[in-house]
Amino acid sequence: MTWLVTGGAGYIGSHVVRAFGQVGLDTVVLDDLSSGHRAFVPEGVPLVEGSILDTDLVADTISQHAVVGVVHLAGFKYAGVSVDRPLHTYDQNVTGTAHLLEAMASQGVDAIVFSSSAAVYGTPDVDLVTEATPTTPESPYGESKLIGEWLLRDQGRAAGLRHTSLRYFNVVGSATPDLYDTSPHNLFPLVLDALVEGRTPRINGTDYATPDGTCVRDYIHVADLADSHVAAAQVLAGGGTLEPVYNLGSGDGVSVRQIMTAMAEGTGIPFEPETAPRRPGDPARIVASGELAARDLGWQMRHTLLDMVTSAWEARQAH
């Protein structure tokens, strides 16, 4: 029983692949290595270098490795950049997903776990986001993820595709020092790089209507996230059904100021962050309930904020 993990050489995807291995499930990785790393794929796991836009390659990979289900993480994941590159974003995330589903259908594979995003919610006007919160994405990236969910829904209606989409927020930390976040846009690597280079990390906006004046967000450990992908795949592999979407949220969130405090503690580098004006479009608070995922997928926050920081710091030092 082999699962195809698209984007399996990336930061999140490589953790998902290892989580599958820990429960004895075989995987094959398809990744074009545009942001992934060959070294992130464990020894013994086949790596097919290529794009989900190549329908024939995907179909051949499914056939050759006797794939029974797909975890779909491949895509262009930078919301801010997507505003300047909408066509590229739609090509990778919408057209790519359509080609993947076409390849799956041609090979009779009917189970998929989709990596979606909290970006589908845009700027919600509720204190706690649930799966019933209206979706109002504000970037091509968020729109492309929502369309991806629609593609799965419609293929489910048309061809019996069994599917679920996991919406998650800020993914941080590391389960092992040889896997780390290499994104040039994410808060944790930006702060850690600044500390390594002797620069002072910066907080954008300290006058929000939050307890300490800084933005509050969900931050989840990548290992907890990976476990939920495995749990979803196991339900589908066993013939079970899942909700169309799940939020993998903390239920309470942490502020940017709290993150900076944890960074100083976890790295052992004392600092007082610089402050700057708000960035346009940054909402004060986006936090989601994970109750539905806890019910069906065993979702829980097994790592503290300090765990997230120290594991990310250890991985940053290792590379």
Phi and psi restraints in degrees (value plus and minus 20) as a CYANA .aco file:
   2 THR   PHI    -131.5   -91.5
   2 THR   PSI     117.5   157.5
   3 TRP   PHI    -129.2   -89.2
   3 TRP   PSI     114.8   154.8
   4 LEU   PHI    -105.0   -65.0
   4 LEU   PSI     107.3   147.3
   5 VAL   PHI    -133.0   -93.0
   5 VAL   PSI      84.4   124.4
   6 THR   PHI     -98.1   -58.1
   6 THR   PSI     118.6   158.6
   7 GLY   PHI      52.8    92.8
   7 GLY   PSI       2.8    42.8
   8 GLY   PHI     -94.4   -54.4
   8 GLY   PSI     -23.3    16.7
   9 ALA   PHI    -119.3   -79.3
   9 ALA   PSI     -15.9    24.1
  10 GLY   PHI    -107.7   -67.7
  10 GLY   PSI    -199.7  -159.7
  11 TYR   PHI     -78.4   -38.4
  11 TYR   PSI     -74.4   -34.4
  12 ILE   PHI     -94.3   -54.3
  12 ILE   PSI     -65.2   -25.2
  13 GLY   PHI     -78.4   -38.4
  13 GLY   PSI     -59.3   -19.3
  14 SER   PHI     -88.4   -48.4
  14 SER   PSI     -52.4   -12.4
  15 HIS   PHI     -88.7   -48.7
  15 HIS   PSI     -57.9   -17.9
  16 VAL   PHI     -83.0   -43.0
  16 VAL   PSI     -63.9   -23.9
  17 VAL   PHI     -78.7   -38.7
  17 VAL   PSI     -64.5   -24.5
  18 ARG   PHI     -88.3   -48.3
  18 ARG   PSI     -54.9   -14.9
  19 ALA   PHI     -85.0   -45.0
  19 ALA   PSI     -58.4   -18.4
  20 PHE   PHI     -80.5   -40.5
  20 PHE   PSI     -65.7   -25.7
  21 GLY   PHI     -80.7   -40.7
  21 GLY   PSI     -53.9   -13.9
  22 GLN   PHI     -87.9   -47.9
  22 GLN   PSI     -42.9    -2.9
  23 VAL   PHI    -125.1   -85.1
  23 VAL   PSI      -8.7    31.3
  24 GLY   PHI      61.8   101.8
  24 GLY   PSI      -0.9    39.1
  25 LEU   PHI    -120.4   -80.4
  25 LEU   PSI     110.5   150.5
  26 ASP   PHI     -96.7   -56.7
  26 ASP   PSI     129.3   169.3
  27 THR   PHI    -156.6  -116.6
  27 THR   PSI     138.2   178.2
  28 VAL   PHI    -150.2  -110.2
  28 VAL   PSI     118.2   158.2
  29 VAL   PHI    -123.8   -83.8
  29 VAL   PSI     114.3   154.3
  30 LEU   PHI    -138.0   -98.0
  30 LEU   PSI     101.3   141.3
  31 ASP   PHI    -175.2  -135.2
  31 ASP   PSI     116.9   156.9
  32 ASP   PHI    -107.6   -67.6
  32 ASP   PSI     -20.2    19.8
  33 LEU   PHI      41.8    81.8
  33 LEU   PSI       2.7    42.7
  34 SER   PHI     -90.0   -50.0
  34 SER   PSI     -51.9   -11.9
  35 SER   PHI    -153.7  -113.7
  35 SER   PSI     -25.2    14.8
  36 GLY   PHI    -109.2   -69.2
  36 GLY   PSI     157.0   197.0
  37 HIS   PHI    -155.8  -115.8
  37 HIS   PSI     107.4   147.4
  38 ARG   PHI     -75.2   -35.2
  38 ARG   PSI     -57.1   -17.1
  39 ALA   PHI     -87.9   -47.9
  39 ALA   PSI     -36.5     3.5
  40 PHE   PHI     -98.4   -58.4
  40 PHE   PSI     -35.5     4.5
  41 VAL   PHI    -104.2   -64.2
  41 VAL   PSI     103.5   143.5
  42 PRO   PHI     -81.6   -41.6
  42 PRO   PSI     130.5   170.5
  43 GLU   PHI     -79.7   -39.7
  43 GLU   PSI     114.1   154.1
  44 GLY   PHI      75.4   115.4
  44 GLY   PSI     -31.6     8.4
  45 VAL   PHI    -115.7   -75.7
  45 VAL   PSI     100.6   140.6
  46 PRO   PHI     -82.6   -42.6
  46 PRO   PSI     117.3   157.3
  47 LEU   PHI    -137.5   -97.5
  47 LEU   PSI      99.9   139.9
  48 VAL   PHI    -123.5   -83.5
  48 VAL   PSI      96.0   136.0
  49 GLU   PHI    -107.3   -67.3
  49 GLU   PSI      96.3   136.3
  50 GLY   PHI     150.7   190.7
  50 GLY   PSI    -199.4  -159.4
  51 SER   PHI    -128.8   -88.8
  51 SER   PSI     128.5   168.5
  52 ILE   PHI     -88.2   -48.2
  52 ILE   PSI     -33.5     6.5
  53 LEU   PHI     -91.7   -51.7
  53 LEU   PSI     -36.4     3.6
  54 ASP   PHI    -111.1   -71.1
  54 ASP   PSI      70.3   110.3
  55 THR   PHI     -78.9   -38.9
  55 THR   PSI     -62.1   -22.1
  56 ASP   PHI     -84.1   -44.1
  56 ASP   PSI     -60.0   -20.0
  57 LEU   PHI     -84.3   -44.3
  57 LEU   PSI     -63.5   -23.5
  58 VAL   PHI     -83.1   -43.1
  58 VAL   PSI     -64.9   -24.9
  59 ALA   PHI     -82.4   -42.4
  59 ALA   PSI     -62.4   -22.4
  60 ASP   PHI     -83.8   -43.8
  60 ASP   PSI     -60.5   -20.5
  61 THR   PHI     -82.6   -42.6
  61 THR   PSI     -64.2   -24.2
  62 ILE   PHI     -80.5   -40.5
  62 ILE   PSI     -64.2   -24.2
  63 SER   PHI     -87.5   -47.5
  63 SER   PSI     -67.8   -27.8
  64 GLN   PHI     -86.9   -46.9
  64 GLN   PSI     -49.0    -9.0
  65 HIS   PHI    -127.7   -87.7
  65 HIS   PSI      -7.5    32.5
  66 ALA   PHI      30.6    70.6
  66 ALA   PSI      30.3    70.3
  67 VAL   PHI     -91.8   -51.8
  67 VAL   PSI     116.2   156.2
  68 VAL   PHI    -131.0   -91.0
  68 VAL   PSI     -32.5     7.5
  69 GLY   PHI    -184.7  -144.7
  69 GLY   PSI     145.9   185.9
  70 VAL   PHI    -149.4  -109.4
  70 VAL   PSI     116.6   156.6
  71 VAL   PHI    -128.4   -88.4
  71 VAL   PSI      96.2   136.2
  72 HIS   PHI    -123.8   -83.8
  72 HIS   PSI      81.1   121.1
  73 LEU   PHI    -134.6   -94.6
  73 LEU   PSI     -31.4     8.6
  74 ALA   PHI     -85.5   -45.5
  74 ALA   PSI     120.3   160.3
  75 GLY   PHI     143.4   183.4
  75 GLY   PSI     153.3   193.3
  76 PHE   PHI    -114.3   -74.3
  76 PHE   PSI      96.4   136.4
  77 LYS   PHI    -130.8   -90.8
  77 LYS   PSI      -6.8    33.2
  78 TYR   PHI    -122.6   -82.6
  78 TYR   PSI      83.4   123.4
  79 ALA   PHI     -81.3   -41.3
  79 ALA   PSI     -66.9   -26.9
  80 GLY   PHI     -82.6   -42.6
  80 GLY   PSI     -64.4   -24.4
  81 VAL   PHI     -87.4   -47.4
  81 VAL   PSI     -49.4    -9.4
  82 SER   PHI     -82.6   -42.6
  82 SER   PSI     -45.2    -5.2
  83 VAL   PHI     -83.9   -43.9
  83 VAL   PSI     -55.3   -15.3
  84 ASP   PHI    -108.2   -68.2
  84 ASP   PSI     -37.6     2.4
  85 ARG   PHI    -149.4  -109.4
  85 ARG   PSI      38.6    78.6
  86 PRO   PHI     -84.1   -44.1
  86 PRO   PSI     -60.6   -20.6
  87 LEU   PHI     -85.3   -45.3
  87 LEU   PSI     -62.0   -22.0
  88 HIS   PHI     -82.3   -42.3
  88 HIS   PSI     -62.5   -22.5
  89 THR   PHI     -81.3   -41.3
  89 THR   PSI     -66.8   -26.8
  90 TYR   PHI     -86.2   -46.2
  90 TYR   PSI     -57.2   -17.2
  91 ASP   PHI     -81.4   -41.4
  91 ASP   PSI     -69.3   -29.3
  92 GLN   PHI     -89.7   -49.7
  92 GLN   PSI     -63.2   -23.2
  93 ASN   PHI    -114.2   -74.2
  93 ASN   PSI     -51.0   -11.0
  94 VAL   PHI    -117.8   -77.8
  94 VAL   PSI     -78.1   -38.1
  95 THR   PHI     -80.7   -40.7
  95 THR   PSI     -60.5   -20.5
  96 GLY   PHI     -80.6   -40.6
  96 GLY   PSI     -63.6   -23.6
  97 THR   PHI     -85.2   -45.2
  97 THR   PSI     -58.4   -18.4
  98 ALA   PHI     -82.6   -42.6
  98 ALA   PSI     -63.0   -23.0
  99 HIS   PHI     -83.6   -43.6
  99 HIS   PSI     -60.4   -20.4
 100 LEU   PHI     -81.1   -41.1
 100 LEU   PSI     -66.1   -26.1
 101 LEU   PHI     -84.5   -44.5
 101 LEU   PSI     -55.6   -15.6
 102 GLU   PHI     -82.9   -42.9
 102 GLU   PSI     -64.7   -24.7
 103 ALA   PHI     -83.9   -43.9
 103 ALA   PSI     -61.6   -21.6
 104 MET   PHI     -80.3   -40.3
 104 MET   PSI     -65.8   -25.8
 105 ALA   PHI     -82.4   -42.4
 105 ALA   PSI     -58.0   -18.0
 106 SER   PHI     -85.9   -45.9
 106 SER   PSI     -43.7    -3.7
 107 GLN   PHI    -127.2   -87.2
 107 GLN   PSI     -14.2    25.8
 108 GLY   PHI      53.7    93.7
 108 GLY   PSI       3.2    43.2
 109 VAL   PHI    -113.1   -73.1
 109 VAL   PSI     104.8   144.8
 110 ASP   PHI    -143.8  -103.8
 110 ASP   PSI       0.6    40.6
 111 ALA   PHI    -151.7  -111.7
 111 ALA   PSI     111.4   151.4
 112 ILE   PHI    -168.3  -128.3
 112 ILE   PSI     117.9   157.9
 113 VAL   PHI    -130.3   -90.3
 113 VAL   PSI     100.1   140.1
 114 PHE   PHI    -125.0   -85.0
 114 PHE   PSI     111.6   151.6
 115 SER   PHI    -102.7   -62.7
 115 SER   PSI      79.7   119.7
 116 SER   PHI    -118.7   -78.7
 116 SER   PSI    -176.2  -136.2
 117 SER   PHI    -176.6  -136.6
 117 SER   PSI     131.5   171.5
 118 ALA   PHI     -86.6   -46.6
 118 ALA   PSI     -33.1     6.9
 119 ALA   PHI     -82.8   -42.8
 119 ALA   PSI     -35.2     4.8
 120 VAL   PHI     -87.1   -47.1
 120 VAL   PSI     -39.6     0.4
 121 TYR   PHI    -106.5   -66.5
 121 TYR   PSI     -35.1     4.9
 122 GLY   PHI      43.6    83.6
 122 GLY   PSI    -146.6  -106.6
 123 THR   PHI    -131.4   -91.4
 123 THR   PSI      69.9   109.9
 124 PRO   PHI     -89.2   -49.2
 124 PRO   PSI     130.7   170.7
 125 ASP   PHI    -124.0   -84.0
 125 ASP   PSI      11.4    51.4
 126 VAL   PHI    -144.1  -104.1
 126 VAL   PSI     134.4   174.4
 127 ASP   PHI     -92.6   -52.6
 127 ASP   PSI     -51.2   -11.2
 128 LEU   PHI    -154.0  -114.0
 128 LEU   PSI      95.1   135.1
 129 VAL   PHI     -95.9   -55.9
 129 VAL   PSI     114.4   154.4
 130 THR   PHI    -142.0  -102.0
 130 THR   PSI     155.7   195.7
 131 GLU   PHI     -84.6   -44.6
 131 GLU   PSI     -37.8     2.2
 132 ALA   PHI    -109.6   -69.6
 132 ALA   PSI     -25.6    14.4
 133 THR   PHI     -83.3   -43.3
 133 THR   PSI     114.8   154.8
 134 PRO   PHI     -77.0   -37.0
 134 PRO   PSI     122.8   162.8
 135 THR   PHI    -115.3   -75.3
 135 THR   PSI      96.4   136.4
 136 THR   PHI    -155.5  -115.5
 136 THR   PSI      47.5    87.5
 137 PRO   PHI     -80.2   -40.2
 137 PRO   PSI     128.7   168.7
 138 GLU   PHI    -139.2   -99.2
 138 GLU   PSI      -9.5    30.5
 139 SER   PHI    -161.8  -121.8
 139 SER   PSI     135.9   175.9
 140 PRO   PHI     -75.2   -35.2
 140 PRO   PSI     -54.6   -14.6
 141 TYR   PHI     -80.7   -40.7
 141 TYR   PSI     -72.3   -32.3
 142 GLY   PHI     -80.5   -40.5
 142 GLY   PSI     -60.5   -20.5
 143 GLU   PHI     -82.3   -42.3
 143 GLU   PSI     -61.6   -21.6
 144 SER   PHI     -85.2   -45.2
 144 SER   PSI     -55.3   -15.3
 145 LYS   PHI     -89.4   -49.4
 145 LYS   PSI     -59.1   -19.1
 146 LEU   PHI     -86.1   -46.1
 146 LEU   PSI     -60.5   -20.5
 147 ILE   PHI     -83.4   -43.4
 147 ILE   PSI     -57.1   -17.1
 148 GLY   PHI     -77.9   -37.9
 148 GLY   PSI     -62.3   -22.3
 149 GLU   PHI     -82.3   -42.3
 149 GLU   PSI     -60.6   -20.6
 150 TRP   PHI     -83.2   -43.2
 150 TRP   PSI     -59.3   -19.3
 151 LEU   PHI     -80.2   -40.2
 151 LEU   PSI     -64.1   -24.1
 152 LEU   PHI     -82.6   -42.6
 152 LEU   PSI     -64.4   -24.4
 153 ARG   PHI     -78.4   -38.4
 153 ARG   PSI     -67.0   -27.0
 154 ASP   PHI     -90.1   -50.1
 154 ASP   PSI     -55.6   -15.6
 155 GLN   PHI     -89.6   -49.6
 155 GLN   PSI     -50.1   -10.1
 156 GLY   PHI     -84.1   -44.1
 156 GLY   PSI     -63.1   -23.1
 157 ARG   PHI     -86.7   -46.7
 157 ARG   PSI     -59.6   -19.6
 158 ALA   PHI    -101.0   -61.0
 158 ALA   PSI     -57.9   -17.9
 159 ALA   PHI    -150.9  -110.9
 159 ALA   PSI     -13.0    27.0
 160 GLY   PHI      59.5    99.5
 160 GLY   PSI       0.2    40.2
 161 LEU   PHI     -80.7   -40.7
 161 LEU   PSI     109.4   149.4
 162 ARG   PHI    -116.6   -76.6
 162 ARG   PSI     106.9   146.9
 163 HIS   PHI    -173.3  -133.3
 163 HIS   PSI     140.8   180.8
 164 THR   PHI    -171.4  -131.4
 164 THR   PSI     132.6   172.6
 165 SER   PHI    -140.1  -100.1
 165 SER   PSI     110.0   150.0
 166 LEU   PHI    -122.7   -82.7
 166 LEU   PSI      95.1   135.1
 167 ARG   PHI    -115.7   -75.7
 167 ARG   PSI     101.4   141.4
 168 TYR   PHI    -157.0  -117.0
 168 TYR   PSI     151.1   191.1
 169 PHE   PHI    -130.7   -90.7
 169 PHE   PSI    -135.7   -95.7
 170 ASN   PHI    -113.8   -73.8
 170 ASN   PSI      95.8   135.8
 171 VAL   PHI    -120.5   -80.5
 171 VAL   PSI     106.9   146.9
 172 VAL   PHI    -160.4  -120.4
 172 VAL   PSI     156.1   196.1
 173 GLY   PHI      61.6   101.6
 173 GLY   PSI    -192.4  -152.4
 174 SER   PHI    -174.8  -134.8
 174 SER   PSI     124.1   164.1
 175 ALA   PHI    -108.5   -68.5
 175 ALA   PSI     -37.1     2.9
 176 THR   PHI    -175.8  -135.8
 176 THR   PSI     122.3   162.3
 177 PRO   PHI     -81.5   -41.5
 177 PRO   PSI     -38.1     1.9
 178 ASP   PHI    -106.8   -66.8
 178 ASP   PSI     -19.9    20.1
 179 LEU   PHI    -139.8   -99.8
 179 LEU   PSI     108.1   148.1
 180 TYR   PHI    -170.2  -130.2
 180 TYR   PSI     141.3   181.3
 181 ASP   PHI    -102.1   -62.1
 181 ASP   PSI      98.8   138.8
 182 THR   PHI    -126.7   -86.7
 182 THR   PSI      -7.4    32.6
 183 SER   PHI     -87.3   -47.3
 183 SER   PSI     116.2   156.2
 184 PRO   PHI    -102.1   -62.1
 184 PRO   PSI     -15.7    24.3
 185 HIS   PHI    -139.4   -99.4
 185 HIS   PSI     -33.3     6.7
 186 ASN   PHI    -106.6   -66.6
 186 ASN   PSI     127.8   167.8
 187 LEU   PHI     -81.0   -41.0
 187 LEU   PSI     -67.8   -27.8
 188 PHE   PHI     -79.4   -39.4
 188 PHE   PSI     -73.2   -33.2
 189 PRO   PHI     -83.7   -43.7
 189 PRO   PSI     -52.1   -12.1
 190 LEU   PHI     -83.9   -43.9
 190 LEU   PSI     -64.1   -24.1
 191 VAL   PHI     -87.6   -47.6
 191 VAL   PSI     -65.2   -25.2
 192 LEU   PHI     -85.1   -45.1
 192 LEU   PSI     -59.7   -19.7
 193 ASP   PHI     -82.8   -42.8
 193 ASP   PSI     -60.3   -20.3
 194 ALA   PHI     -81.8   -41.8
 194 ALA   PSI     -63.9   -23.9
 195 LEU   PHI     -85.9   -45.9
 195 LEU   PSI     -61.3   -21.3
 196 VAL   PHI     -82.4   -42.4
 196 VAL   PSI     -57.0   -17.0
 197 GLU   PHI    -109.4   -69.4
 197 GLU   PSI     -15.2    24.8
 198 GLY   PHI      59.1    99.1
 198 GLY   PSI      -5.5    34.5
 199 ARG   PHI    -115.9   -75.9
 199 ARG   PSI     140.5   180.5
 200 THR   PHI    -115.8   -75.8
 200 THR   PSI     103.2   143.2
 201 PRO   PHI     -81.1   -41.1
 201 PRO   PSI     137.4   177.4
 202 ARG   PHI    -145.4  -105.4
 202 ARG   PSI     122.5   162.5
 203 ILE   PHI    -124.9   -84.9
 203 ILE   PSI     108.2   148.2
 204 ASN   PHI    -117.6   -77.6
 204 ASN   PSI      81.3   121.3
 205 GLY   PHI      76.2   116.2
 205 GLY   PSI      98.0   138.0
 206 THR   PHI    -147.2  -107.2
 206 THR   PSI      -3.9    36.1
 207 ASP   PHI    -142.4  -102.4
 207 ASP   PSI       9.2    49.2
 208 TYR   PHI     -99.0   -59.0
 208 TYR   PSI     140.6   180.6
 209 ALA   PHI    -101.9   -61.9
 209 ALA   PSI      43.1    83.1
 210 THR   PHI    -149.8  -109.8
 210 THR   PSI     146.8   186.8
 211 PRO   PHI     -74.5   -34.5
 211 PRO   PSI     -57.3   -17.3
 212 ASP   PHI    -134.9   -94.9
 212 ASP   PSI     -10.4    29.6
 213 GLY   PHI      66.2   106.2
 213 GLY   PSI     -24.0    16.0
 214 THR   PHI    -130.2   -90.2
 214 THR   PSI     140.9   180.9
 215 CYS   PHI     -79.6   -39.6
 215 CYS   PSI     124.3   164.3
 216 VAL   PHI    -133.5   -93.5
 216 VAL   PSI     111.7   151.7
 217 ARG   PHI    -159.8  -119.8
 217 ARG   PSI     145.1   185.1
 218 ASP   PHI    -101.7   -61.7
 218 ASP   PSI     110.7   150.7
 219 TYR   PHI    -146.1  -106.1
 219 TYR   PSI     105.8   145.8
 220 ILE   PHI    -146.4  -106.4
 220 ILE   PSI     125.8   165.8
 221 HIS   PHI     -95.3   -55.3
 221 HIS   PSI     117.8   157.8
 222 VAL   PHI     -81.6   -41.6
 222 VAL   PSI     -50.5   -10.5
 223 ALA   PHI     -88.7   -48.7
 223 ALA   PSI     -58.3   -18.3
 224 ASP   PHI     -84.6   -44.6
 224 ASP   PSI     -61.4   -21.4
 225 LEU   PHI     -80.3   -40.3
 225 LEU   PSI     -66.6   -26.6
 226 ALA   PHI     -80.5   -40.5
 226 ALA   PSI     -60.9   -20.9
 227 ASP   PHI     -81.0   -41.0
 227 ASP   PSI     -54.9   -14.9
 228 SER   PHI     -90.7   -50.7
 228 SER   PSI     -53.5   -13.5
 229 HIS   PHI     -82.8   -42.8
 229 HIS   PSI     -61.8   -21.8
 230 VAL   PHI     -85.0   -45.0
 230 VAL   PSI     -64.1   -24.1
 231 ALA   PHI     -79.8   -39.8
 231 ALA   PSI     -62.4   -22.4
 232 ALA   PHI     -84.0   -44.0
 232 ALA   PSI     -63.4   -23.4
 233 ALA   PHI     -82.9   -42.9
 233 ALA   PSI     -59.1   -19.1
 234 GLN   PHI     -85.3   -45.3
 234 GLN   PSI     -58.4   -18.4
 235 VAL   PHI     -83.1   -43.1
 235 VAL   PSI     -67.2   -27.2
 236 LEU   PHI     -85.3   -45.3
 236 LEU   PSI     -60.2   -20.2
 237 ALA   PHI     -82.9   -42.9
 237 ALA   PSI     -50.3   -10.3
 238 GLY   PHI    -104.8   -64.8
 238 GLY   PSI     -14.8    25.2
 239 GLY   PHI      67.0   107.0
 239 GLY   PSI     -13.5    26.5
 240 GLY   PHI    -100.7   -60.7
 240 GLY   PSI     152.8   192.8
 241 THR   PHI    -138.6   -98.6
 241 THR   PSI     133.4   173.4
 242 LEU   PHI    -150.6  -110.6
 242 LEU   PSI     145.7   185.7
 243 GLU   PHI     -84.8   -44.8
 243 GLU   PSI     134.7   174.7
 244 PRO   PHI     -81.5   -41.5
 244 PRO   PSI     -55.7   -15.7
 245 VAL   PHI    -160.1  -120.1
 245 VAL   PSI     130.3   170.3
 246 TYR   PHI    -156.6  -116.6
 246 TYR   PSI     117.8   157.8
 247 ASN   PHI    -109.4   -69.4
 247 ASN   PSI     110.5   150.5
 248 LEU   PHI    -121.9   -81.9
 248 LEU   PSI      62.6   102.6
 249 GLY   PHI    -138.4   -98.4
 249 GLY   PSI     146.5   186.5
 250 SER   PHI    -109.1   -69.1
 250 SER   PSI     -44.9    -4.9
 251 GLY   PHI      68.3   108.3
 251 GLY   PSI     -37.2     2.8
 252 ASP   PHI    -155.5  -115.5
 252 ASP   PSI     -54.8   -14.8
 253 GLY   PHI      58.7    98.7
 253 GLY   PSI     149.6   189.6
 254 VAL   PHI    -155.7  -115.7
 254 VAL   PSI     135.3   175.3
 255 SER   PHI    -111.6   -71.6
 255 SER   PSI     141.8   181.8
 256 VAL   PHI     -81.3   -41.3
 256 VAL   PSI     -58.1   -18.1
 257 ARG   PHI     -81.7   -41.7
 257 ARG   PSI     -61.7   -21.7
 258 GLN   PHI     -82.9   -42.9
 258 GLN   PSI     -57.5   -17.5
 259 ILE   PHI     -83.9   -43.9
 259 ILE   PSI     -63.7   -23.7
 260 MET   PHI     -81.7   -41.7
 260 MET   PSI     -60.9   -20.9
 261 THR   PHI     -82.5   -42.5
 261 THR   PSI     -63.3   -23.3
 262 ALA   PHI     -86.6   -46.6
 262 ALA   PSI     -54.1   -14.1
 263 MET   PHI     -82.8   -42.8
 263 MET   PSI     -63.4   -23.4
 264 ALA   PHI     -83.4   -43.4
 264 ALA   PSI     -61.0   -21.0
 265 GLU   PHI     -90.3   -50.3
 265 GLU   PSI     -66.1   -26.1
 266 GLY   PHI     -90.8   -50.8
 266 GLY   PSI     -50.6   -10.6
 267 THR   PHI    -112.6   -72.6
 267 THR   PSI     -37.6     2.4
 268 GLY   PHI      54.9    94.9
 268 GLY   PSI      -4.8    35.2
 269 ILE   PHI    -130.3   -90.3
 269 ILE   PSI      82.2   122.2
 270 PRO   PHI     -89.8   -49.8
 270 PRO   PSI     118.6   158.6
 271 PHE   PHI    -180.7  -140.7
 271 PHE   PSI     136.0   176.0
 272 GLU   PHI    -133.1   -93.1
 272 GLU   PSI      95.0   135.0
 273 PRO   PHI     -83.0   -43.0
 273 PRO   PSI     126.4   166.4
 274 GLU   PHI     -91.4   -51.4
 274 GLU   PSI     136.2   176.2
 275 THR   PHI    -140.3  -100.3
 275 THR   PSI     127.3   167.3
 276 ALA   PHI    -161.1  -121.1
 276 ALA   PSI     145.6   185.6
 277 PRO   PHI     -82.4   -42.4
 277 PRO   PSI     144.0   184.0
 278 ARG   PHI     -77.5   -37.5
 278 ARG   PSI     131.0   171.0
 279 ARG   PHI    -110.5   -70.5
 279 ARG   PSI     120.5   160.5
 280 PRO   PHI     -77.8   -37.8
 280 PRO   PSI     115.0   155.0
 281 GLY   PHI      67.9   107.9
 281 GLY   PSI     -22.1    17.9
 282 ASP   PHI    -102.1   -62.1
 282 ASP   PSI      90.6   130.6
 283 PRO   PHI     -91.5   -51.5
 283 PRO   PSI     136.0   176.0
 284 ALA   PHI     -86.0   -46.0
 284 ALA   PSI     -58.7   -18.7
 285 ARG   PHI    -168.6  -128.6
 285 ARG   PSI     110.3   150.3
 286 ILE   PHI    -157.9  -117.9
 286 ILE   PSI      87.9   127.9
 287 VAL   PHI    -156.8  -116.8
 287 VAL   PSI     119.0   159.0
 288 ALA   PHI    -137.3   -97.3
 288 ALA   PSI     131.5   171.5
 289 SER   PHI    -100.5   -60.5
 289 SER   PSI     118.4   158.4
 290 GLY   PHI    -129.4   -89.4
 290 GLY   PSI      -0.3    39.7
 291 GLU   PHI     -83.0   -43.0
 291 GLU   PSI     -62.2   -22.2
 292 LEU   PHI     -85.3   -45.3
 292 LEU   PSI     -62.2   -22.2
 293 ALA   PHI     -87.6   -47.6
 293 ALA   PSI     -53.3   -13.3
 294 ALA   PHI     -84.2   -44.2
 294 ALA   PSI     -59.0   -19.0
 295 ARG   PHI     -85.5   -45.5
 295 ARG   PSI     -63.7   -23.7
 296 ASP   PHI    -121.8   -81.8
 296 ASP   PSI     -45.0    -5.0
 297 LEU   PHI    -141.2  -101.2
 297 LEU   PSI     -17.5    22.5
 298 GLY   PHI      48.1    88.1
 298 GLY   PSI       3.0    43.0
 299 TRP   PHI     -83.4   -43.4
 299 TRP   PSI     112.5   152.5
 300 GLN   PHI    -178.1  -138.1
 300 GLN   PSI     136.7   176.7
 301 MET   PHI    -105.1   -65.1
 301 MET   PSI      77.6   117.6
 302 ARG   PHI    -108.2   -68.2
 302 ARG   PSI     -27.5    12.5
 303 HIS   PHI    -142.8  -102.8
 303 HIS   PSI     118.6   158.6
 304 THR   PHI     -99.9   -59.9
 304 THR   PSI     150.4   190.4
 305 LEU   PHI     -79.8   -39.8
 305 LEU   PSI     -60.3   -20.3
 306 LEU   PHI     -85.1   -45.1
 306 LEU   PSI     -56.9   -16.9
 307 ASP   PHI     -78.9   -38.9
 307 ASP   PSI     -63.5   -23.5
 308 MET   PHI     -81.0   -41.0
 308 MET   PSI     -64.8   -24.8
 309 VAL   PHI     -87.5   -47.5
 309 VAL   PSI     -69.0   -29.0
 310 THR   PHI     -85.7   -45.7
 310 THR   PSI     -56.7   -16.7
 311 SER   PHI     -90.0   -50.0
 311 SER   PSI     -58.3   -18.3
 312 ALA   PHI     -85.8   -45.8
 312 ALA   PSI     -58.7   -18.7
 313 TRP   PHI     -86.7   -46.7
 313 TRP   PSI     -62.6   -22.6
 314 GLU   PHI     -80.7   -40.7
 314 GLU   PSI     -62.9   -22.9
 315 ALA   PHI     -87.0   -47.0
 315 ALA   PSI     -59.4   -19.4
 316 ARG   PHI     -83.1   -43.1
 316 ARG   PSI     -61.7   -21.7
 317 GLN   PHI     -87.4   -47.4
 317 GLN   PSI     -53.8   -13.8
 318 ALA   PHI     -86.6   -46.6
 318 ALA   PSI     -48.6    -8.6
